Amino acid sequence: MGKIKLDSRLSAVASMVRSGSRVADIGTDHGYLTAWLIENGVCPCGIAADINKGPLKNAEKTVVDAGMADKVELILSDGLKNIPENSCDDIVLAGMGGNLIADILASCPWIYDEKLHIVAQPMSHGEVLREFFVKNGFEILSEKTAADGKRLYCVISAVYTGTLTEREPSYIYLGKLTENSDEITRKYITKILTALEKKHSALVSADKAEANELEKIIISVKNKIAEAYDGNS
């Protein structure tokens, strides 16, 4: 076992990074993920990038202390803007909102490459990120969840295919989550449905026309949940 330890959230992220890939951790913070992946033989090398100098300094200390300064390139970068094309195989975007992750991906012209693999862990608005994937020719390969105390997290694995596929309304909220039947995933799905119903109730109270459209989405989400789990509880 190595010296670097990951919490349950980053462990879930790490489990989706492909073995042998050159990883780019965008928004690296302390650089723990990149260091762990190299230390445990998952990745031969990596990029640890952050928009701020402070976190990048923390990441530098982590990789130097771990004796892997020659295997990690530290890059000050706003999202993917300063990350060279062809410098990585797997791109990790974890610990930020789904809307920000979608914006970062949308602003990078070279992500539309079938050889690249994206691992995203949205802290919020996962539906915005899934909608970006759907509308831009990406396929979600799998999703998994993790828990840290009462906080629940979702991790999404996706690749570019260039194929635009029509999806049912529930897809941007559930993605591939219903392929999992573990307790944490079920709790995460319940959290999504509860938030949708709360938003719908507020729209109805405010007599907003959007309530009708959201109601259709909620029905689609409930149907998908029932299809996945009825008889398998």
C-alpha positions as CSV (number, residue, x, y, z in Angstrom):
1,M,0.0,0.0,0.0
2,G,1.1,3.5,-0.8
3,K,1.3,6.5,1.4
4,I,-1.3,8.6,-0.4
5,K,-4.8,8.0,0.9
6,L,-8.0,9.0,-0.9
7,D,-11.4,9.6,0.6
8,S,-14.5,7.7,-0.7
9,R,-15.3,10.4,-3.3
10,L,-11.8,10.4,-4.9
11,S,-11.5,6.7,-4.6
12,A,-14.6,6.4,-6.8
13,V,-13.1,8.8,-9.2
14,A,-9.8,6.9,-9.2
15,S,-11.6,3.6,-9.9
16,M,-12.8,5.0,-13.2
17,V,-9.4,6.1,-14.6
18,R,-8.1,3.7,-17.2
19,S,-5.0,1.6,-16.3
20,G,-2.0,2.8,-18.3
21,S,-3.4,6.2,-19.2
22,R,-1.7,9.5,-18.9
23,V,-4.1,11.4,-16.6
24,A,-4.9,15.1,-16.4
25,D,-6.5,16.1,-13.2
26,I,-8.2,19.5,-13.7
27,G,-8.9,21.4,-10.5
28,T,-6.3,19.2,-8.7
29,D,-6.3,21.0,-5.4
30,H,-3.7,19.1,-3.3
31,G,-2.7,16.7,-6.1
32,Y,-3.7,13.6,-4.2
33,L,-5.6,11.9,-7.0
34,T,-2.7,12.2,-9.5
35,A,-0.2,11.1,-6.9
36,W,-2.3,8.1,-5.9
37,L,-2.8,7.0,-9.5
38,I,0.9,7.0,-10.1
39,E,1.9,5.6,-6.8
40,N,-0.5,2.7,-7.3
41,G,0.6,1.9,-10.8
42,V,-2.6,3.0,-12.5
43,C,-1.0,5.8,-14.5
44,P,2.7,6.1,-15.6
45,C,2.6,9.9,-15.4
46,G,0.1,12.8,-15.1
47,I,-0.8,16.4,-15.2
48,A,-2.0,18.2,-12.1
49,A,-3.7,21.5,-13.0
50,D,-5.5,24.2,-11.1
51,I,-6.7,27.7,-11.8
52,N,-5.1,29.1,-8.6
53,K,-1.5,29.2,-7.6
54,G,-2.2,28.2,-4.0
55,P,-3.7,24.7,-4.7
56,L,-0.9,24.1,-7.3
57,K,1.7,24.8,-4.6
58,N,-0.1,22.2,-2.4
59,A,0.0,19.8,-5.3
60,E,3.7,20.4,-5.8
61,K,4.4,19.6,-2.2
62,T,2.4,16.4,-2.5
63,V,4.2,15.1,-5.6
64,V,7.6,16.1,-4.3
65,D,7.0,14.4,-0.9
66,A,5.9,11.3,-2.8
67,G,9.0,11.3,-4.9
68,M,7.3,11.6,-8.2
69,A,8.1,15.2,-9.2
70,D,9.6,13.8,-12.5
71,K,6.3,12.1,-13.3
72,V,3.8,14.9,-12.7
73,E,3.6,18.1,-14.7
74,L,2.1,21.0,-12.7
75,I,0.2,23.4,-14.9
76,L,-1.6,26.7,-13.9
77,S,-4.7,26.6,-16.1
78,D,-8.2,27.8,-16.3
79,G,-9.9,24.5,-17.0
80,L,-8.3,22.9,-20.0
81,K,-7.0,26.2,-21.6
82,N,-3.3,25.6,-20.9
83,I,-3.4,21.8,-21.2
84,P,-1.6,20.8,-24.4
85,E,-3.5,18.7,-26.9
86,N,-2.3,15.0,-27.0
87,S,-0.8,15.4,-23.5
88,C,-3.2,13.1,-21.8
89,D,-5.5,10.1,-22.3
90,D,-7.9,10.4,-19.4
91,I,-9.2,13.8,-18.2
92,V,-10.5,14.1,-14.6
93,L,-12.8,17.0,-13.7
94,A,-13.9,16.5,-10.1
95,G,-15.1,18.6,-7.2
96,M,-16.9,21.3,-9.2
97,G,-20.4,22.0,-10.4
98,G,-21.7,20.1,-13.4
99,N,-22.4,23.4,-15.2
100,L,-18.8,24.5,-14.8
101,I,-17.5,21.1,-16.0
102,A,-19.7,21.4,-19.0
103,D,-18.4,24.9,-19.7
104,I,-14.8,23.7,-19.4
105,L,-15.4,20.9,-21.8
106,A,-17.3,23.1,-24.2
107,S,-14.5,25.6,-24.4
108,C,-11.9,23.0,-25.3
109,P,-11.8,22.2,-29.1
110,W,-9.7,19.0,-28.8
111,I,-11.9,17.0,-26.4
112,Y,-13.9,15.7,-29.4
113,D,-11.6,12.7,-29.8
114,E,-12.6,9.1,-29.5
115,K,-9.3,8.2,-27.8
116,L,-9.9,10.4,-24.8
117,H,-11.8,9.3,-21.7
118,I,-13.5,11.7,-19.4
119,V,-14.1,11.1,-15.7
120,A,-16.3,13.7,-14.2
121,Q,-17.6,14.2,-10.6
122,P,-20.1,17.0,-10.5
123,M,-20.8,18.4,-7.0
124,S,-24.1,19.7,-8.3
125,H,-26.2,20.0,-11.5
126,G,-25.2,16.6,-12.9
127,E,-28.1,17.0,-15.3
128,V,-26.4,19.9,-17.0
129,L,-23.3,17.8,-17.6
130,R,-25.3,14.9,-18.9
131,E,-27.2,17.2,-21.2
132,F,-23.9,18.5,-22.6
133,F,-22.7,14.9,-23.2
134,V,-26.0,14.0,-25.0
135,K,-26.1,17.1,-27.2
136,N,-22.4,16.9,-28.2
137,G,-22.0,13.3,-29.2
138,F,-20.6,11.8,-26.0
139,E,-21.6,8.4,-24.7
140,I,-21.9,7.9,-20.9
141,L,-20.2,4.5,-20.3
142,S,-21.0,4.1,-16.6
143,E,-21.8,5.9,-13.4
144,K,-21.1,5.2,-9.8
145,T,-21.9,6.8,-6.5
146,A,-20.0,7.3,-3.2
147,A,-20.8,8.6,0.2
148,D,-18.9,10.6,2.8
149,G,-21.0,10.9,5.9
150,K,-24.3,12.3,4.7
151,R,-22.9,13.7,1.5
152,L,-23.5,11.7,-1.7
153,Y,-21.5,11.9,-4.9
154,C,-21.8,10.7,-8.4
155,V,-19.0,9.9,-10.8
156,I,-19.5,9.8,-14.6
157,S,-17.4,8.0,-17.2
158,A,-17.8,9.2,-20.8
159,V,-16.2,9.1,-24.2
160,Y,-16.8,10.9,-27.5
161,T,-18.4,8.9,-30.3
162,G,-19.8,11.7,-32.5
163,T,-23.2,10.0,-32.5
164,L,-26.2,12.0,-31.4
165,T,-28.7,9.7,-29.7
166,E,-32.2,10.7,-28.7
167,R,-32.8,10.1,-25.0
168,E,-35.9,10.0,-22.9
169,P,-36.4,12.9,-20.5
170,S,-35.2,11.0,-17.5
171,Y,-31.8,10.4,-19.0
172,I,-30.2,13.7,-18.1
173,Y,-31.2,13.2,-14.5
174,L,-30.4,9.5,-14.1
175,G,-27.9,8.7,-16.9
176,K,-26.6,5.2,-16.2
177,L,-27.2,5.3,-12.4
178,T,-30.1,2.9,-12.6
179,E,-27.7,0.2,-13.8
180,N,-26.5,0.0,-10.2
181,S,-28.6,-1.4,-7.4
182,D,-26.4,-0.6,-4.4
183,E,-27.8,1.3,-1.4
184,I,-25.8,4.5,-2.0
185,T,-27.0,4.8,-5.6
186,R,-30.6,4.3,-4.6
187,K,-30.2,7.0,-2.0
188,Y,-28.6,9.3,-4.6
189,I,-31.5,8.7,-7.0
190,T,-34.1,9.4,-4.2
191,K,-32.3,12.7,-3.6
192,I,-32.6,13.6,-7.3
193,L,-36.3,12.7,-7.4
194,T,-37.0,14.6,-4.1
195,A,-35.3,17.7,-5.5
196,L,-37.3,17.6,-8.7
197,E,-40.6,17.2,-6.8
198,K,-39.7,20.1,-4.5
199,K,-38.9,22.3,-7.5
200,H,-42.2,21.2,-9.2
201,S,-44.1,22.1,-6.1
202,A,-42.6,25.6,-6.0
203,L,-43.4,26.1,-9.7
204,V,-47.0,25.0,-9.2
205,S,-47.4,27.4,-6.2
206,A,-46.0,30.2,-8.3
207,D,-48.4,29.3,-11.2
208,K,-45.4,28.9,-13.6
209,A,-46.0,27.3,-17.0
210,E,-42.7,25.3,-16.6
211,A,-44.4,23.1,-14.0
212,N,-46.1,21.1,-16.7
213,E,-42.9,20.3,-18.5
214,L,-41.2,19.4,-15.2
215,E,-44.1,17.1,-14.3
216,K,-43.4,15.1,-17.5
217,I,-39.8,14.8,-16.5
218,I,-40.7,13.6,-13.1
219,I,-43.0,10.9,-14.6
220,S,-40.2,9.8,-16.9
221,V,-37.8,9.6,-13.9
222,K,-40.3,7.6,-11.8
223,N,-40.9,5.2,-14.7
224,K,-37.2,4.6,-15.2
225,I,-36.7,4.0,-11.5
226,A,-39.6,1.5,-11.4
227,E,-38.3,-0.2,-14.5
228,A,-34.9,-0.6,-12.9
229,Y,-35.8,-1.6,-9.4
230,D,-39.4,-3.0,-9.2
231,G,-39.1,-6.6,-8.2
232,N,-35.4,-6.2,-7.4
233,S,-35.6,-4.5,-4.0
